[in-house]
Amino acid sequence: MLGLEFIFSKQRLEHYKDINEHFENLKLISKIMPKIAILEIYLRNALDYELNSNCKEWIKTSDNPFLLAKINEFKDKDIKSYHALA
């Protein structure tokens, strides 16, 4: 039979005084995760609404270096994947 350290890593378990504390933490997480997920969806949609209300092409017209780098990265991936299919 496999030990708990096989299922839950030793590093994870050493943060708890015993396995029951770990399971209590899992119960707590299971109660709050749906609320966190709903909040994340709400915030993402609210941000999208605000950004799109000013300019539908806000991401393409941005002068943010991080966004520009990501756009170029995706363009390169699209070109490479197209050539891989051809």
Phi, psi and omega in degrees: 000139182282142178280167180298331180292341175284321180282309177249127183300155178301320180299321179292314185291331184290350178275355181243150179288330176201175184294329179297322177296322177297315180294324176296321177296319177298321177297316179299314180300319181295334178280325186265340183301316179301322179292319178295320180296317179295318178299318180298317179295316179301311181296319179297316179292321178296317178296315178300317179299312182296315181294320180285338180289334178272318183199120182296335182256031187304324182287325180284333182262003181292148173253015179288121182302322180296312180296318179299319178296318179294320178299313179296323178299316180291324177298316178298319179296317180299317180295315181296319180291327177295315180293329178292328180279332185286000000 
